[in-house]
Amino acid sequence: MFDPQKLLEQFLGSNSQPGEKKSGGISPDLIKGLAGGAAASGLAALLMGSKGGRKLATTALKFGGTAVIGGIAYKAWQDWQANKAGQTAPAAGQAEGTVFLPTPKPDRDTLSIAILSAMIAAAKADGHIDADEQSRIFGRFDEAGLDTEAKAFLMDELRKPLDIDAVVKSATSPEMAVEIYTASVLAIDPDDPAEQAYLAMLASRLKLVPELKLRIEAEAAKVLA
């Protein structure tokens, strides 16, 4: 079995390796350091770049791809919960060790696979990853140094038809629903109507209330700016 955490970091172009201490917060310094989503050398950028217009990032993630996604989701969740309780939004906290970035390896692996599948599904929402593009992407997996099982997982995810039901099913808690939606927001082209429609459908199926959905999108926009 491949290492889901390692594959997600490779997919996002992270400079971090599984096991390294990563920042789970979403502070202004973190946002500045990231300069937006996945690195140009990451597999996500390879996939999104094949569709011309993806704006996930131009510099390497310095704090771990999973930590960035978890940090965005955690901050949006905290702010929404505080507002619902009539409280002031808390300062940026650390997602590491929470349900957004769980410490036990089985939980982190499950989360990593769910995020990978969600991002690839979102990238397919406009229907433009055809057989020729798949072949070109597959041909570059070797350059990324992926092992056989990791490549097989990504190939299967790319080849299968878009299945929003499977994405929704992987959200086994409200917090995981927030994180899956966060990952999906980071994977789409914000100017593509088909992908915006997919996000709207996904948010509805994940039962995200409008205010929480908007908070996730606002936090993600800070990273993608």
N, C-alpha and C positions, 0 to 999 in steps of 0.2 A: 504494500500500500504506500502511495506517495505521501509526503508530508503536506497536508492542506495549508498549514500556516506558511510554510516556506514558499509554496506555489503562489499563494495570494500575494506575498511580498514581491516575488518575481513578477507576477502579473502587473502589479502596480508600479514596478520600477523602483522599489524601496532600496536604500543603501543599507538598511538594517537587516539583521538575520534573526530568525526565531530564537528566543532565549535572551536577546539583548533587552535591556531596560529601555522602554520607549515612553514618550510622553503621551498620556491619554487625555490631556486637556486640550482646549481649543483657544489658547490665549492669542493675543495679537502677535506676539513674537513667533508663535507656531505658524500662524497664517502667513506672516511675512516670509518665514523660512521656507515654507512649502512652495510658494509662488504658484500654487494651483495643482490639483489632482495628480495624475500619474506622470512619471518622467517619460521623456521622449524615448528612452531606451527600454521602457517597460513593455510588457506584453500587451497591456491595455492600450498603450499608445500605438502599438503595432496594429492591433485590431481596429481601434478607432481611426487611426491614420489612414487605413485602407479605404475608408469611406470619406476621406477628404474634408475637413471642416470640423473635426473633433477638436475640442479645446481643453483637453484634460490637464495639460501641463507642458512645461519646457525644461524644468529642472528636477533633479532627483529628489524623491521624498527623503527627508532627513530623520523622520521620527517613526517610520514604519507605516505602511499603507493601512493596515488594519487599525492602528491607533488613530489615524486621521479620520477614518470613517466612524469609528467608535466615538471619537471626541466630538464630532459634529452631531451625531445622534444623541449623545449624552447631554450636550449643551442645550439642544432643542427640547429635549424631554424635560430637563430641569426647569428651563424657562417656562414651558407650558404648564408644568405642574405648579410652579410658583404663582403664575398668573391666575390659574384656576382657583387657587386657595386665597387669592387676593393679597399676595405677598410680593415683595420686590424680587426681581430676578437675582439669583445668587451669582457670585463671582465664578469665573470659570474654574471647574474642579477637575479632578483626575478620574478618567473613566476606567483606568486600569484597575482590575480587581472587582469591578461591578459586573452586572449582567451584560453590559455593553462591550466589555473586554474581559471576559472571564479568565480566571487563573488556571483552573483545571484543564489539562490538555484535551481531554475528550470534548469538553464544552467549546473550547477555542477552535478545535478542528471542525466541529459541526457548524460553528458560526462562519468559519473561513469558506467552507464548501457552499454554504447558503449565499454568501456574498459573491463568490465567484459566479455561481449560477445566475444570480440576479443581475449582475453586471452584464454578463454575456447575453442574457435574455433581453435586457433593455437595448443593447447594441443591435439586436436583430429586429427591433420594433418597426423600423422603416422598410424592412424587407429587402435591403440592398446587399446583404452578404450572400452572393450567389456562389455557384460551384467554382467558378474561376477564382473568385476572391478567396474562397476557402482553401483552394490548392496553393495559392500564393502565401497565405498565412501559415499553412501547415509547413511549407517549405522553409520557413524562417524559424520554426520552433527549435530546430537543431542549434541554430545560432545562439539561442537563449540558454543552452545547456540544460534543458529539461530531461529528466529521466523518462523511460518508456511509459511508465504508468501515468505520470503527470501529463505527458503529451496525449495519451489515450483519453484521459479525462477531458482535456480541453477540446480535442477533436470531436468527441461524442457530444459535448455541450454545444459546439458550433454547428454540428450536422443536424441535430434534432430540431424539429419544428418548434416555433415559439409556443411555449406552454405557460401561460400566466397562472394557471391552476397550480402547477408544480411550484412556482415561485411563492405563491400565497401559502401553500401548504407548509413550506419550510419555516414560516413565521409562527413559531410555537408559543410565543408570548407577545404582549403588546410592545415590549421593548425591542424584541427582535424584529417586529414589523417595522418599527421606526428605523432600525439599522438597515434592513433590506431596502426600504424606500430611499434612505440616504445614499446607499451604494448605487441604486438605480438612477437617482438624480445626477450623480457624478458621471454616469456612463453615457448619458444621452446628449444629443445636440440640442441646446435650448431653443434653436430657431427652426427645428423641424416639426411641422404640425403632426405628423404621424407619431413621432416619439413623445410629443406633449400629450397626445391623446392616450398613448400607452400609460404614461405616468398618471394621468387622471383616473384611468380605469384601475391601475394598480393601487392607488391611494384609496379608492372606494372599496376595492376588494379586501384591502388590509384593514379597513374600518378606521382609517385615520380621520379624525375630525379636521375641518378646514383650518382652524388656527394652528394645530400641530403640524399639518402639512406645510403651511406657509412658513412656520418657524424652521423646519428642516431645510426648505428651499433657500431661505435667507442665509442660514449658516453655511450651506454649501456654496452659495454665491460668493461669500467672502473668500473661500478657498480658490474658487475658479476665476476670480477677478484678475 
